[in-house]
Amino acid sequence: MSDTVTQKEFYEAIQKVTKQTNDLTIAMAETKTLIRDYNGLRQVINDVDDRVQRLEDHTCNKKEYREYAGWIIGSIATLLAILGHIN
């Protein structure tokens, strides 16, 4: 076998490498776009998660205040009932 390459074979090999390089460049550009979109989506998800957490915390605080208010009003009503029976 001969190790020589014809000009046609060399040209075809170069064309194949060029096409593969172009395909790789296109794939890398698409990957870069997908990563950018993912990072943007990830940021939106983080922002929404933070907002939901703040709303949940705010709702829990309201429930605690309402619970304390209920206990205070109930205690006052009980105290007034006890005082009403004493007099």
PyMOL Python script that loads the backbone (N, CA, C, O; Angstrom):
from pymol import cmd

cmd.read_pdbstr("""\
ATOM      1  N   MET A   1       0.823  -1.183   0.000  1.00  0.00           N
ATOM      2  CA  MET A   1       0.000   0.000   0.000  1.00  0.00           C
ATOM      3  C   MET A   1       0.867   1.246   0.000  1.00  0.00           C
ATOM      4  O   MET A   1       1.963   1.285   0.560  1.00  0.00           O
ATOM      5  N   SER A   2       0.353   2.205  -0.619  1.00  0.00           N
ATOM      6  CA  SER A   2       1.075   3.462  -0.735  1.00  0.00           C
ATOM      7  C   SER A   2       0.516   4.462   0.271  1.00  0.00           C
ATOM      8  O   SER A   2      -0.692   4.512   0.502  1.00  0.00           O
ATOM      9  N   ASP A   3       1.393   5.249   0.863  1.00  0.00           N
ATOM     10  CA  ASP A   3       0.990   6.253   1.824  1.00  0.00           C
ATOM     11  C   ASP A   3       0.686   7.595   1.156  1.00  0.00           C
ATOM     12  O   ASP A   3       0.420   8.583   1.840  1.00  0.00           O
ATOM     13  N   THR A   4       0.724   7.630  -0.128  1.00  0.00           N
ATOM     14  CA  THR A   4       0.464   8.883  -0.832  1.00  0.00           C
ATOM     15  C   THR A   4      -1.033   9.116  -0.926  1.00  0.00           C
ATOM     16  O   THR A   4      -1.833   8.183  -0.998  1.00  0.00           O
ATOM     17  N   VAL A   5      -1.379  10.382  -0.923  1.00  0.00           N
ATOM     18  CA  VAL A   5      -2.777  10.789  -0.995  1.00  0.00           C
ATOM     19  C   VAL A   5      -2.933  11.647  -2.238  1.00  0.00           C
ATOM     20  O   VAL A   5      -2.113  12.520  -2.521  1.00  0.00           O
ATOM     21  N   THR A   6      -3.986  11.384  -2.960  1.00  0.00           N
ATOM     22  CA  THR A   6      -4.227  12.189  -4.156  1.00  0.00           C
ATOM     23  C   THR A   6      -4.792  13.540  -3.737  1.00  0.00           C
ATOM     24  O   THR A   6      -5.277  13.716  -2.619  1.00  0.00           O
ATOM     25  N   GLN A   7      -4.716  14.464  -4.644  1.00  0.00           N
ATOM     26  CA  GLN A   7      -5.237  15.803  -4.361  1.00  0.00           C
ATOM     27  C   GLN A   7      -6.738  15.741  -4.095  1.00  0.00           C
ATOM     28  O   GLN A   7      -7.253  16.472  -3.249  1.00  0.00           O
ATOM     29  N   LYS A   8      -7.430  14.879  -4.810  1.00  0.00           N
ATOM     30  CA  LYS A   8      -8.877  14.747  -4.646  1.00  0.00           C
ATOM     31  C   LYS A   8      -9.191  14.227  -3.237  1.00  0.00           C
ATOM     32  O   LYS A   8     -10.086  14.744  -2.568  1.00  0.00           O
ATOM     33  N   GLU A   9      -8.458  13.212  -2.794  1.00  0.00           N
ATOM     34  CA  GLU A   9      -8.683  12.663  -1.450  1.00  0.00           C
ATOM     35  C   GLU A   9      -8.365  13.709  -0.372  1.00  0.00           C
ATOM     36  O   GLU A   9      -9.079  13.830   0.624  1.00  0.00           O
ATOM     37  N   PHE A  10      -7.295  14.448  -0.591  1.00  0.00           N
ATOM     38  CA  PHE A  10      -6.911  15.493   0.350  1.00  0.00           C
ATOM     39  C   PHE A  10      -7.983  16.580   0.410  1.00  0.00           C
ATOM     40  O   PHE A  10      -8.353  17.037   1.492  1.00  0.00           O
ATOM     41  N   TYR A  11      -8.473  16.987  -0.747  1.00  0.00           N
ATOM     42  CA  TYR A  11      -9.513  18.000  -0.826  1.00  0.00           C
ATOM     43  C   TYR A  11     -10.782  17.518  -0.115  1.00  0.00           C
ATOM     44  O   TYR A  11     -11.394  18.267   0.646  1.00  0.00           O
ATOM     45  N   GLU A  12     -11.171  16.271  -0.366  1.00  0.00           N
ATOM     46  CA  GLU A  12     -12.364  15.714   0.272  1.00  0.00           C
ATOM     47  C   GLU A  12     -12.185  15.636   1.795  1.00  0.00           C
ATOM     48  O   GLU A  12     -13.120  15.912   2.546  1.00  0.00           O
ATOM     49  N   ALA A  13     -11.004  15.267   2.238  1.00  0.00           N
ATOM     50  CA  ALA A  13     -10.731  15.194   3.676  1.00  0.00           C
ATOM     51  C   ALA A  13     -10.822  16.583   4.299  1.00  0.00           C
ATOM     52  O   ALA A  13     -11.397  16.754   5.374  1.00  0.00           O
ATOM     53  N   ILE A  14     -10.252  17.572   3.615  1.00  0.00           N
ATOM     54  CA  ILE A  14     -10.306  18.945   4.117  1.00  0.00           C
ATOM     55  C   ILE A  14     -11.757  19.437   4.155  1.00  0.00           C
ATOM     56  O   ILE A  14     -12.162  20.097   5.112  1.00  0.00           O
ATOM     57  N   GLN A  15     -12.531  19.123   3.130  1.00  0.00           N
ATOM     58  CA  GLN A  15     -13.944  19.518   3.091  1.00  0.00           C
ATOM     59  C   GLN A  15     -14.721  18.869   4.243  1.00  0.00           C
ATOM     60  O   GLN A  15     -15.572  19.503   4.866  1.00  0.00           O
ATOM     61  N   LYS A  16     -14.418  17.610   4.509  1.00  0.00           N
ATOM     62  CA  LYS A  16     -15.088  16.899   5.598  1.00  0.00           C
ATOM     63  C   LYS A  16     -14.743  17.542   6.952  1.00  0.00           C
ATOM     64  O   LYS A  16     -15.625  17.754   7.784  1.00  0.00           O
ATOM     65  N   VAL A  17     -13.467  17.848   7.164  1.00  0.00           N
ATOM     66  CA  VAL A  17     -13.038  18.493   8.404  1.00  0.00           C
ATOM     67  C   VAL A  17     -13.678  19.874   8.529  1.00  0.00           C
ATOM     68  O   VAL A  17     -14.105  20.264   9.616  1.00  0.00           O
ATOM     69  N   THR A  18     -13.747  20.609   7.433  1.00  0.00           N
ATOM     70  CA  THR A  18     -14.354  21.941   7.436  1.00  0.00           C
ATOM     71  C   THR A  18     -15.832  21.844   7.789  1.00  0.00           C
ATOM     72  O   THR A  18     -16.331  22.640   8.585  1.00  0.00           O
ATOM     73  N   LYS A  19     -16.536  20.878   7.208  1.00  0.00           N
ATOM     74  CA  LYS A  19     -17.961  20.699   7.510  1.00  0.00           C
ATOM     75  C   LYS A  19     -18.149  20.327   8.979  1.00  0.00           C
ATOM     76  O   LYS A  19     -19.041  20.853   9.645  1.00  0.00           O
ATOM     77  N   GLN A  20     -17.318  19.428   9.480  1.00  0.00           N
ATOM     78  CA  GLN A  20     -17.420  19.029  10.886  1.00  0.00           C
ATOM     79  C   GLN A  20     -17.147  20.215  11.813  1.00  0.00           C
ATOM     80  O   GLN A  20     -17.806  20.368  12.842  1.00  0.00           O
ATOM     81  N   THR A  21     -16.178  21.047  11.447  1.00  0.00           N
ATOM     82  CA  THR A  21     -15.863  22.231  12.233  1.00  0.00           C
ATOM     83  C   THR A  21     -17.036  23.203  12.225  1.00  0.00           C
ATOM     84  O   THR A  21     -17.388  23.766  13.261  1.00  0.00           O
ATOM     85  N   ASN A  22     -17.640  23.398  11.060  1.00  0.00           N
ATOM     86  CA  ASN A  22     -18.804  24.289  10.962  1.00  0.00           C
ATOM     87  C   ASN A  22     -19.974  23.742  11.776  1.00  0.00           C
ATOM     88  O   ASN A  22     -20.654  24.496  12.473  1.00  0.00           O
ATOM     89  N   ASP A  23     -20.207  22.438  11.690  1.00  0.00           N
ATOM     90  CA  ASP A  23     -21.287  21.817  12.463  1.00  0.00           C
ATOM     91  C   ASP A  23     -21.035  21.981  13.961  1.00  0.00           C
ATOM     92  O   ASP A  23     -21.957  22.256  14.728  1.00  0.00           O
ATOM     93  N   LEU A  24     -19.783  21.810  14.366  1.00  0.00           N
ATOM     94  CA  LEU A  24     -19.429  21.972  15.775  1.00  0.00           C
ATOM     95  C   LEU A  24     -19.626  23.414  16.221  1.00  0.00           C
ATOM     96  O   LEU A  24     -20.110  23.662  17.326  1.00  0.00           O
ATOM     97  N   THR A  25     -19.258  24.354  15.381  1.00  0.00           N
ATOM     98  CA  THR A  25     -19.442  25.772  15.707  1.00  0.00           C
ATOM     99  C   THR A  25     -20.923  26.096  15.881  1.00  0.00           C
ATOM    100  O   THR A  25     -21.304  26.811  16.807  1.00  0.00           O
ATOM    101  N   ILE A  26     -21.751  25.568  14.989  1.00  0.00           N
ATOM    102  CA  ILE A  26     -23.197  25.789  15.087  1.00  0.00           C
ATOM    103  C   ILE A  26     -23.735  25.156  16.372  1.00  0.00           C
ATOM    104  O   ILE A  26     -24.530  25.775  17.080  1.00  0.00           O
ATOM    105  N   ALA A  27     -23.310  23.934  16.675  1.00  0.00           N
ATOM    106  CA  ALA A  27     -23.760  23.257  17.888  1.00  0.00           C
ATOM    107  C   ALA A  27     -23.330  24.023  19.130  1.00  0.00           C
ATOM    108  O   ALA A  27     -24.090  24.125  20.093  1.00  0.00           O
ATOM    109  N   MET A  28     -22.128  24.556  19.112  1.00  0.00           N
ATOM    110  CA  MET A  28     -21.648  25.330  20.261  1.00  0.00           C
ATOM    111  C   MET A  28     -22.454  26.607  20.432  1.00  0.00           C
ATOM    112  O   MET A  28     -22.748  27.002  21.560  1.00  0.00           O
ATOM    113  N   ALA A  29     -22.815  27.258  19.340  1.00  0.00           N
ATOM    114  CA  ALA A  29     -23.629  28.467  19.408  1.00  0.00           C
ATOM    115  C   ALA A  29     -25.014  28.141  19.972  1.00  0.00           C
ATOM    116  O   ALA A  29     -25.546  28.889  20.792  1.00  0.00           O
ATOM    117  N   GLU A  30     -25.594  27.022  19.529  1.00  0.00           N
ATOM    118  CA  GLU A  30     -26.900  26.602  20.046  1.00  0.00           C
ATOM    119  C   GLU A  30     -26.805  26.271  21.532  1.00  0.00           C
ATOM    120  O   GLU A  30     -27.698  26.616  22.306  1.00  0.00           O
ATOM    121  N   THR A  31     -25.738  25.611  21.923  1.00  0.00           N
ATOM    122  CA  THR A  31     -25.540  25.278  23.330  1.00  0.00           C
ATOM    123  C   THR A  31     -25.402  26.540  24.164  1.00  0.00           C
ATOM    124  O   THR A  31     -25.962  26.634  25.256  1.00  0.00           O
ATOM    125  N   LYS A  32     -24.663  27.501  23.651  1.00  0.00           N
ATOM    126  CA  LYS A  32     -24.493  28.772  24.358  1.00  0.00           C
ATOM    127  C   LYS A  32     -25.848  29.459  24.541  1.00  0.00           C
ATOM    128  O   LYS A  32     -26.128  30.008  25.606  1.00  0.00           O
ATOM    129  N   THR A  33     -26.680  29.429  23.510  1.00  0.00           N
ATOM    130  CA  THR A  33     -28.012  30.027  23.583  1.00  0.00           C
ATOM    131  C   THR A  33     -28.863  29.291  24.618  1.00  0.00           C
ATOM    132  O   THR A  33     -29.550  29.921  25.422  1.00  0.00           O
ATOM    133  N   LEU A  34     -28.815  27.968  24.597  1.00  0.00           N
ATOM    134  CA  LEU A  34     -29.592  27.184  25.562  1.00  0.00           C
ATOM    135  C   LEU A  34     -29.135  27.443  26.993  1.00  0.00           C
ATOM    136  O   LEU A  34     -29.960  27.545  27.901  1.00  0.00           O
ATOM    137  N   ILE A  35     -27.842  27.549  27.195  1.00  0.00           N
ATOM    138  CA  ILE A  35     -27.316  27.827  28.542  1.00  0.00           C
ATOM    139  C   ILE A  35     -27.749  29.213  28.997  1.00  0.00           C
ATOM    140  O   ILE A  35     -28.132  29.394  30.153  1.00  0.00           O
ATOM    141  N   ARG A  36     -27.692  30.188  28.103  1.00  0.00           N
ATOM    142  CA  ARG A  36     -28.128  31.548  28.444  1.00  0.00           C
ATOM    143  C   ARG A  36     -29.609  31.546  28.813  1.00  0.00           C
ATOM    144  O   ARG A  36     -30.009  32.161  29.802  1.00  0.00           O
ATOM    145  N   ASP A  37     -30.422  30.849  28.012  1.00  0.00           N
ATOM    146  CA  ASP A  37     -31.856  30.768  28.298  1.00  0.00           C
ATOM    147  C   ASP A  37     -32.103  30.052  29.623  1.00  0.00           C
ATOM    148  O   ASP A  37     -32.960  30.469  30.403  1.00  0.00           O
ATOM    149  N   TYR A  38     -31.360  28.980  29.880  1.00  0.00           N
ATOM    150  CA  TYR A  38     -31.510  28.244  31.132  1.00  0.00           C
ATOM    151  C   TYR A  38     -31.148  29.130  32.321  1.00  0.00           C
ATOM    152  O   TYR A  38     -31.855  29.146  33.328  1.00  0.00           O
ATOM    153  N   ASN A  39     -30.052  29.860  32.199  1.00  0.00           N
ATOM    154  CA  ASN A  39     -29.641  30.737  33.298  1.00  0.00           C
ATOM    155  C   ASN A  39     -30.691  31.810  33.561  1.00  0.00           C
ATOM    156  O   ASN A  39     -30.965  32.144  34.714  1.00  0.00           O
ATOM    157  N   GLY A  40     -31.277  32.349  32.497  1.00  0.00           N
ATOM    158  CA  GLY A  40     -32.345  33.338  32.659  1.00  0.00           C
ATOM    159  C   GLY A  40     -33.561  32.720  33.327  1.00  0.00           C
ATOM    160  O   GLY A  40     -34.166  33.323  34.213  1.00  0.00           O
ATOM    161  N   LEU A  41     -33.915  31.513  32.900  1.00  0.00           N
ATOM    162  CA  LEU A  41     -35.046  30.812  33.501  1.00  0.00           C
ATOM    163  C   LEU A  41     -34.764  30.481  34.960  1.00  0.00           C
ATOM    164  O   LEU A  41     -35.643  30.607  35.813  1.00  0.00           O
ATOM    165  N   ARG A  42     -33.549  30.062  35.240  1.00  0.00           N
ATOM    166  CA  ARG A  42     -33.156  29.735  36.613  1.00  0.00           C
ATOM    167  C   ARG A  42     -33.285  30.972  37.496  1.00  0.00           C
ATOM    168  O   ARG A  42     -33.739  30.874  38.636  1.00  0.00           O
ATOM    169  N   GLN A  43     -32.889  32.136  36.981  1.00  0.00           N
ATOM    170  CA  GLN A  43     -32.994  33.383  37.743  1.00  0.00           C
ATOM    171  C   GLN A  43     -34.454  33.710  38.020  1.00  0.00           C
ATOM    172  O   GLN A  43     -34.801  34.116  39.129  1.00  0.00           O
ATOM    173  N   VAL A  44     -35.315  33.535  37.012  1.00  0.00           N
ATOM    174  CA  VAL A  44     -36.747  33.796  37.196  1.00  0.00           C
ATOM    175  C   VAL A  44     -37.312  32.854  38.254  1.00  0.00           C
ATOM    176  O   VAL A  44     -38.084  33.278  39.113  1.00  0.00           O
ATOM    177  N   ILE A  45     -36.932  31.584  38.198  1.00  0.00           N
ATOM    178  CA  ILE A  45     -37.410  30.611  39.185  1.00  0.00           C
ATOM    179  C   ILE A  45     -36.945  31.015  40.582  1.00  0.00           C
ATOM    180  O   ILE A  45     -37.721  30.939  41.535  1.00  0.00           O
ATOM    181  N   ASN A  46     -35.704  31.437  40.712  1.00  0.00           N
ATOM    182  CA  ASN A  46     -35.199  31.873  42.016  1.00  0.00           C
ATOM    183  C   ASN A  46     -35.967  33.087  42.531  1.00  0.00           C
ATOM    184  O   ASN A  46     -36.293  33.166  43.715  1.00  0.00           O
ATOM    185  N   ASP A  47     -36.256  34.038  41.630  1.00  0.00           N
ATOM    186  CA  ASP A  47     -37.005  35.230  42.029  1.00  0.00           C
ATOM    187  C   ASP A  47     -38.413  34.856  42.491  1.00  0.00           C
ATOM    188  O   ASP A  47     -38.891  35.357  43.509  1.00  0.00           O
ATOM    189  N   VAL A  48     -39.068  33.982  41.745  1.00  0.00           N
ATOM    190  CA  VAL A  48     -40.418  33.550  42.112  1.00  0.00           C
ATOM    191  C   VAL A  48     -40.383  32.782  43.435  1.00  0.00           C
ATOM    192  O   VAL A  48     -41.255  32.961  44.286  1.00  0.00           O
ATOM    193  N   ASP A  49     -39.388  31.941  43.600  1.00  0.00           N
ATOM    194  CA  ASP A  49     -39.250  31.188  44.847  1.00  0.00           C
ATOM    195  C   ASP A  49     -39.084  32.137  46.033  1.00  0.00           C
ATOM    196  O   ASP A  49     -39.681  31.919  47.087  1.00  0.00           O
ATOM    197  N   ASP A  50     -38.286  33.177  45.870  1.00  0.00           N
ATOM    198  CA  ASP A  50     -38.108  34.175  46.929  1.00  0.00           C
ATOM    199  C   ASP A  50     -39.424  34.886  47.251  1.00  0.00           C
ATOM    200  O   ASP A  50     -39.755  35.102  48.417  1.00  0.00           O
ATOM    201  N   ARG A  51     -40.165  35.243  46.208  1.00  0.00           N
ATOM    202  CA  ARG A  51     -41.449  35.914  46.413  1.00  0.00           C
ATOM    203  C   ARG A  51     -42.430  35.009  47.142  1.00  0.00           C
ATOM    204  O   ARG A  51     -43.130  35.453  48.052  1.00  0.00           O
ATOM    205  N   VAL A  52     -42.483  33.740  46.746  1.00  0.00           N
ATOM    206  CA  VAL A  52     -43.384  32.792  47.400  1.00  0.00           C
ATOM    207  C   VAL A  52     -42.986  32.628  48.865  1.00  0.00           C
ATOM    208  O   VAL A  52     -43.851  32.580  49.741  1.00  0.00           O
ATOM    209  N   GLN A  53     -41.699  32.542  49.133  1.00  0.00           N
ATOM    210  CA  GLN A  53     -41.229  32.401  50.508  1.00  0.00           C
ATOM    211  C   GLN A  53     -41.630  33.608  51.347  1.00  0.00           C
ATOM    212  O   GLN A  53     -42.074  33.452  52.485  1.00  0.00           O
ATOM    213  N   ARG A  54     -41.477  34.818  50.791  1.00  0.00           N
ATOM    214  CA  ARG A  54     -41.877  36.021  51.526  1.00  0.00           C
ATOM    215  C   ARG A  54     -43.377  36.025  51.791  1.00  0.00           C
ATOM    216  O   ARG A  54     -43.817  36.397  52.878  1.00  0.00           O
ATOM    217  N   LEU A  55     -44.173  35.606  50.786  1.00  0.00           N
ATOM    218  CA  LEU A  55     -45.627  35.557  50.977  1.00  0.00           C
ATOM    219  C   LEU A  55     -46.001  34.528  52.041  1.00  0.00           C
ATOM    220  O   LEU A  55     -46.875  34.784  52.869  1.00  0.00           O
ATOM    221  N   GLU A  56     -45.350  33.375  52.027  1.00  0.00           N
ATOM    222  CA  GLU A  56     -45.623  32.354  53.037  1.00  0.00           C
ATOM    223  C   GLU A  56     -45.251  32.863  54.422  1.00  0.00           C
ATOM    224  O   GLU A  56     -46.001  32.658  55.376  1.00  0.00           O
ATOM    225  N   ASP A  57     -44.105  33.523  54.545  1.00  0.00           N
ATOM    226  CA  ASP A  57     -43.695  34.084  55.831  1.00  0.00           C
ATOM    227  C   ASP A  57     -44.700  35.132  56.310  1.00  0.00           C
ATOM    228  O   ASP A  57     -45.064  35.166  57.485  1.00  0.00           O
ATOM    229  N   HIS A  58     -45.141  35.984  55.383  1.00  0.00           N
ATOM    230  CA  HIS A  58     -46.106  37.031  55.715  1.00  0.00           C
ATOM    231  C   HIS A  58     -47.421  36.407  56.174  1.00  0.00           C
ATOM    232  O   HIS A  58     -48.025  36.877  57.138  1.00  0.00           O
ATOM    233  N   THR A  59     -47.870  35.351  55.489  1.00  0.00           N
ATOM    234  CA  THR A  59     -49.111  34.670  55.838  1.00  0.00           C
ATOM    235  C   THR A  59     -48.987  34.005  57.205  1.00  0.00           C
ATOM    236  O   THR A  59     -49.919  34.059  58.007  1.00  0.00           O
ATOM    237  N   CYS A  60     -47.845  33.381  57.473  1.00  0.00           N
ATOM    238  CA  CYS A  60     -47.626  32.747  58.779  1.00  0.00           C
ATOM    239  C   CYS A  60     -47.658  33.784  59.889  1.00  0.00           C
ATOM    240  O   CYS A  60     -48.227  33.534  60.952  1.00  0.00           O
ATOM    241  N   ASN A  61     -47.060  34.935  59.657  1.00  0.00           N
ATOM    242  CA  ASN A  61     -47.073  36.002  60.661  1.00  0.00           C
ATOM    243  C   ASN A  61     -48.494  36.469  60.934  1.00  0.00           C
ATOM    244  O   ASN A  61     -48.845  36.708  62.090  1.00  0.00           O
ATOM    245  N   LYS A  62     -49.320  36.607  59.902  1.00  0.00           N
ATOM    246  CA  LYS A  62     -50.708  37.017  60.084  1.00  0.00           C
ATOM    247  C   LYS A  62     -51.458  35.986  60.912  1.00  0.00           C
ATOM    248  O   LYS A  62     -52.236  36.342  61.797  1.00  0.00           O
ATOM    249  N   LYS A  63     -51.225  34.699  60.626  1.00  0.00           N
ATOM    250  CA  LYS A  63     -51.905  33.644  61.369  1.00  0.00           C
ATOM    251  C   LYS A  63     -51.493  33.684  62.836  1.00  0.00           C
ATOM    252  O   LYS A  63     -52.335  33.486  63.713  1.00  0.00           O
ATOM    253  N   GLU A  64     -50.219  33.936  63.123  1.00  0.00           N
ATOM    254  CA  GLU A  64     -49.761  34.009  64.506  1.00  0.00           C
ATOM    255  C   GLU A  64     -50.410  35.172  65.235  1.00  0.00           C
ATOM    256  O   GLU A  64     -50.834  35.019  66.381  1.00  0.00           O
ATOM    257  N   TYR A  65     -50.498  36.342  64.591  1.00  0.00           N
ATOM    258  CA  TYR A  65     -51.140  37.492  65.219  1.00  0.00           C
ATOM    259  C   TYR A  65     -52.607  37.210  65.482  1.00  0.00           C
ATOM    260  O   TYR A  65     -53.129  37.557  66.542  1.00  0.00           O
ATOM    261  N   ARG A  66     -53.270  36.587  64.533  1.00  0.00           N
ATOM    262  CA  ARG A  66     -54.678  36.256  64.715  1.00  0.00           C
ATOM    263  C   ARG A  66     -54.853  35.263  65.852  1.00  0.00           C
ATOM    264  O   ARG A  66     -55.798  35.368  66.633  1.00  0.00           O
ATOM    265  N   GLU A  67     -53.951  34.308  65.945  1.00  0.00           N
ATOM    266  CA  GLU A  67     -54.034  33.325  67.027  1.00  0.00           C
ATOM    267  C   GLU A  67     -53.843  34.003  68.381  1.00  0.00           C
ATOM    268  O   GLU A  67     -54.586  33.733  69.325  1.00  0.00           O
ATOM    269  N   TYR A  68     -52.842  34.888  68.474  1.00  0.00           N
ATOM    270  CA  TYR A  68     -52.611  35.605  69.724  1.00  0.00           C
ATOM    271  C   TYR A  68     -53.808  36.490  70.080  1.00  0.00           C
ATOM    272  O   TYR A  68     -54.216  36.566  71.238  1.00  0.00           O
ATOM    273  N   ALA A  69     -54.355  37.149  69.076  1.00  0.00           N
ATOM    274  CA  ALA A  69     -55.521  38.003  69.315  1.00  0.00           C
ATOM    275  C   ALA A  69     -56.685  37.159  69.815  1.00  0.00           C
ATOM    276  O   ALA A  69     -57.403  37.580  70.722  1.00  0.00           O
ATOM    277  N   GLY A  70     -56.881  36.002  69.254  1.00  0.00           N
ATOM    278  CA  GLY A  70     -57.947  35.106  69.698  1.00  0.00           C
ATOM    279  C   GLY A  70     -57.762  34.682  71.141  1.00  0.00           C
ATOM    280  O   GLY A  70     -58.715  34.660  71.920  1.00  0.00           O
ATOM    281  N   TRP A  71     -56.537  34.347  71.491  1.00  0.00           N
ATOM    282  CA  TRP A  71     -56.255  33.957  72.885  1.00  0.00           C
ATOM    283  C   TRP A  71     -56.498  35.119  73.835  1.00  0.00           C
ATOM    284  O   TRP A  71     -57.071  34.932  74.909  1.00  0.00           O
ATOM    285  N   ILE A  72     -56.072  36.303  73.457  1.00  0.00           N
ATOM    286  CA  ILE A  72     -56.252  37.484  74.318  1.00  0.00           C
ATOM    287  C   ILE A  72     -57.734  37.788  74.506  1.00  0.00           C
ATOM    288  O   ILE A  72     -58.189  38.012  75.628  1.00  0.00           O
ATOM    289  N   ILE A  73     -58.483  37.797  73.410  1.00  0.00           N
ATOM    290  CA  ILE A  73     -59.921  38.087  73.496  1.00  0.00           C
ATOM    291  C   ILE A  73     -60.631  37.002  74.307  1.00  0.00           C
ATOM    292  O   ILE A  73     -61.506  37.300  75.121  1.00  0.00           O
ATOM    293  N   GLY A  74     -60.250  35.749  74.081  1.00  0.00           N
ATOM    294  CA  GLY A  74     -60.849  34.651  74.845  1.00  0.00           C
ATOM    295  C   GLY A  74     -60.536  34.761  76.327  1.00  0.00           C
ATOM    296  O   GLY A  74     -61.398  34.525  77.173  1.00  0.00           O
ATOM    297  N   SER A  75     -59.302  35.120  76.633  1.00  0.00           N
ATOM    298  CA  SER A  75     -58.907  35.281  78.049  1.00  0.00           C
ATOM    299  C   SER A  75     -59.676  36.415  78.700  1.00  0.00           C
ATOM    300  O   SER A  75     -60.146  36.277  79.829  1.00  0.00           O
ATOM    301  N   ILE A  76     -59.811  37.534  78.003  1.00  0.00           N
ATOM    302  CA  ILE A  76     -60.556  38.674  78.538  1.00  0.00           C
ATOM    303  C   ILE A  76     -62.019  38.296  78.754  1.00  0.00           C
ATOM    304  O   ILE A  76     -62.601  38.623  79.788  1.00  0.00           O
ATOM    305  N   ALA A  77     -62.612  37.610  77.781  1.00  0.00           N
ATOM    306  CA  ALA A  77     -64.007  37.198  77.904  1.00  0.00           C
ATOM    307  C   ALA A  77     -64.179  36.243  79.085  1.00  0.00           C
ATOM    308  O   ALA A  77     -65.154  36.347  79.830  1.00  0.00           O
ATOM    309  N   THR A  78     -63.238  35.317  79.259  1.00  0.00           N
ATOM    310  CA  THR A  78     -63.299  34.394  80.393  1.00  0.00           C
ATOM    311  C   THR A  78     -63.167  35.152  81.708  1.00  0.00           C
ATOM    312  O   THR A  78     -63.909  34.888  82.654  1.00  0.00           O
ATOM    313  N   LEU A  79     -62.249  36.072  81.771  1.00  0.00           N
ATOM    314  CA  LEU A  79     -62.050  36.880  82.978  1.00  0.00           C
ATOM    315  C   LEU A  79     -63.299  37.687  83.299  1.00  0.00           C
ATOM    316  O   LEU A  79     -63.705  37.762  84.459  1.00  0.00           O
ATOM    317  N   LEU A  80     -63.912  38.290  82.289  1.00  0.00           N
ATOM    318  CA  LEU A  80     -65.146  39.060  82.506  1.00  0.00           C
ATOM    319  C   LEU A  80     -66.286  38.151  82.963  1.00  0.00           C
ATOM    320  O   LEU A  80     -67.097  38.548  83.799  1.00  0.00           O
ATOM    321  N   ALA A  81     -66.352  36.937  82.419  1.00  0.00           N
ATOM    322  CA  ALA A  81     -67.397  36.002  82.848  1.00  0.00           C
ATOM    323  C   ALA A  81     -67.191  35.612  84.304  1.00  0.00           C
ATOM    324  O   ALA A  81     -68.147  35.545  85.076  1.00  0.00           O
ATOM    325  N   ILE A  82     -65.948  35.358  84.674  1.00  0.00           N
ATOM    326  CA  ILE A  82     -65.645  35.003  86.070  1.00  0.00           C
ATOM    327  C   ILE A  82     -65.993  36.181  86.990  1.00  0.00           C
ATOM    328  O   ILE A  82     -66.607  35.991  88.040  1.00  0.00           O
ATOM    329  N   LEU A  83     -65.604  37.384  86.597  1.00  0.00           N
ATOM    330  CA  LEU A  83     -65.909  38.570  87.398  1.00  0.00           C
ATOM    331  C   LEU A  83     -67.424  38.815  87.464  1.00  0.00           C
ATOM    332  O   LEU A  83     -67.920  39.303  88.479  1.00  0.00           O
ATOM    333  N   GLY A  84     -68.149  38.491  86.419  1.00  0.00           N
ATOM    334  CA  GLY A  84     -69.605  38.654  86.410  1.00  0.00           C
ATOM    335  C   GLY A  84     -70.279  37.708  87.369  1.00  0.00           C
ATOM    336  O   GLY A  84     -71.290  38.071  87.970  1.00  0.00           O
ATOM    337  N   HIS A  85     -69.764  36.514  87.537  1.00  0.00           N
ATOM    338  CA  HIS A  85     -70.336  35.561  88.475  1.00  0.00           C
ATOM    339  C   HIS A  85     -69.990  35.912  89.915  1.00  0.00           C
ATOM    340  O   HIS A  85     -70.753  35.595  90.827  1.00  0.00           O
ATOM    341  N   ILE A  86     -68.876  36.547  90.126  1.00  0.00           N
ATOM    342  CA  ILE A  86     -68.450  36.899  91.486  1.00  0.00           C
ATOM    343  C   ILE A  86     -69.353  38.018  92.022  1.00  0.00           C
ATOM    344  O   ILE A  86     -69.746  37.976  93.187  1.00  0.00           O
ATOM    345  N   ASN A  87     -69.681  38.993  91.212  1.00  0.00           N
ATOM    346  CA  ASN A  87     -70.491  40.128  91.682  1.00  0.00           C
ATOM    347  C   ASN A  87     -71.905  39.739  91.626  1.00  0.00           C
ATOM    348  O   ASN A  87     -72.778  40.534  91.974  1.00  0.00           O
TER     349      ASN A  87
END
""", "prot")
cmd.dss("prot")
cmd.show_as("cartoon", "prot")
cmd.util.cbc("prot")
cmd.orient("prot")
